[in-house]
């Protein structure tokens, strides 16, 4: 006699299925970040850019991303004609087009720079929308393991980070755009085949919360905006360490190979940390508290990096990514889910995603200036530590989130 599956069992099976699917999407996107952002300098220098022009290109992309992300997120919250999948798919197609143009157009620097800025902007704008694709299911009670999926993405980053280096050595920097095109096509298939979730505001029911405009959202969520600002300051040291890792490694006698190993360690430890996050969250049910704990880890990581006398100790500091960045990413996603209404989820996730854009804008400019000063790496890390401590104190004072009762 056949056993009928109850609704709870069916939901668990759906959760596992969507977790596998979303893990593949995350792997594609984090590998995309590796090729587009981490190898940006390699590609642009090969196209005749100077170091200053590379820095300017990345800074302009951060500025444009900060302007475009909330606008696209607000549109995604309000539109009923296009699903999140469709919006992301359109942006992926545009990215593929620009990657093709960057592959076939070697010069001039200005033209390549404009194309690359647009490519980076479209990539950064998609990330919070992809995050919301999974959170919509979670809000509907489907147990997608977001943090595990994100951790698998970090593991994929570590693999591509090493492999792409060998490909560039063998075939030249142009292969970076070929990888981007391939990732874009795979991402297109995975995004369009991801099961659509019912979103808050899909049904025109009287009394249901409707999405708000950007200005109204900011007015109604002043504390959340303050939290985003404080985290942007807290992240300052993280950005300077990530951007100027080669200078930090060389300062303790290391090489580019040592830098690759340090980055791989940081990426690899993210997988177990993110996989364990749901268990931790189930016990605490307070994403704000978990963000603060990760903030402590960011500060300790900066201190260890500042005091590191050798490559070994830099690697030790990178292993602290387990408690810092790897815990912060899922905690920040769950935090938005806790404090922002479902109708405004895209705007909330986009604004939280802008943290790295704001930190990158400040860190890339000021970090470079500090490195060129007499103080060098030590001066940059000391200032970074002070700025991050200030951001952490602001987070403690501004956030008032409490344990969520489930």
C-alpha positions, 0 to 999 in steps of 0.5 A: 500500500503506497505511503502518502507523503505529508506536506511537511515531508514534501516541503523538506524535499523541495527545500533540498532540491532548491538548495542544490539548485541555488548552490549552483547559482551561487557557485556561478555568481561567486566564480563570476565575482572571481573573474570579473573583480578579482582578475580585473587588474590582470585583464585591464593591465593587459589591455594597456591600462596603468595602475591608476587607470585600473583604480579609477575604473574600479572606483567608477564602477563602485559609484555607478553601482551605488546609484543603480542598485537601489533603483533596480531593486525598487523597480523589482519590488514594484513591478508585477509584469516581470519576475525576479528571474526575468529581470536577472536573466535580462541583466545576464544577457546584457553582461554576456554582450559586454563580455563579448565586446570586451573580448573582441575590442582590445583598445582604446583604454577609454572604450574598454574602461567604459565597457568594463565599468558597465559590466561590473555595475550590471554584475553587482546589481544582480547579486541582491536580486538573486539573494531575494530569489532564495529568501522568498522561498524561505519566507514561504516556509521552504527550508533552503539552506542559503548559507550552505549555498553561499559557502559552496559558492566560496569553495567554487571561488577558491577553485577558479581563483587557482585555475584561472591563474594557470589559464591566463598564463597559458592563453593570455588575459583574454581568456578571462572574458571567455570564462565570463561568457561561459559563466553567464550562459550557465547562469542564464540556464540556472536562473530561468529554471529556478522555481519561482516563489510567491512574493509578498505583494503578488496578490492584490489583496486589500490591506496587504503591505505594498512596496514603498519608494526609495525616499519613503523606505529610507524615511521609514527605516532610519535605523536600518540605514544607520546599520548599513552605514555603520557596517560600511565603516566596519568593513573598511579594513576588510576591503583594504586587506582584500584589495591590497593583499599583494602589498601586505604579502610582499611586506612580509617577504611573500610572493604572488603565489603566497597571495593566491594561497592566502586568498584560497584559505580565506575562501575555503574556510567560508564553506564550513562556516556558512554550512554551520550558520543555520544551526547557529541561527536556529539557536540564537534567532538574532541576526543582528547579534551574529553580525556584531560577533562577526564584527569582533572577528573582523577587528581581530583579523585586522590586528593579526594582519597588522602584527603578522611577521611572516606569510604564515601569520597572514595565512592565520589571519585569513583563516579568521574569515571563518568567523568574520566574512563567512558569518557576516554574509548570511547574517546580513541576509537574514537581518534584512529578512528580519527587519524589512517587510517582504514587499521591500525585500529587494530594496533592503537586500540591495542597500545591504549589498551596497555595504561593499560598494561604499567600503570599496569606494573609500578603501580603494582610494584611501588605501592606495594613498596610504600605501604611497605614504611613508607609513606604507602597509603598517600605516594603512592597516593601523588606520583601517583598524581604527576606522573599523573599530569606529564602525563596530561601535556605531553598529552596537549603538544603532542596532536594536534588533532582538531575538526573533520568536519563531 
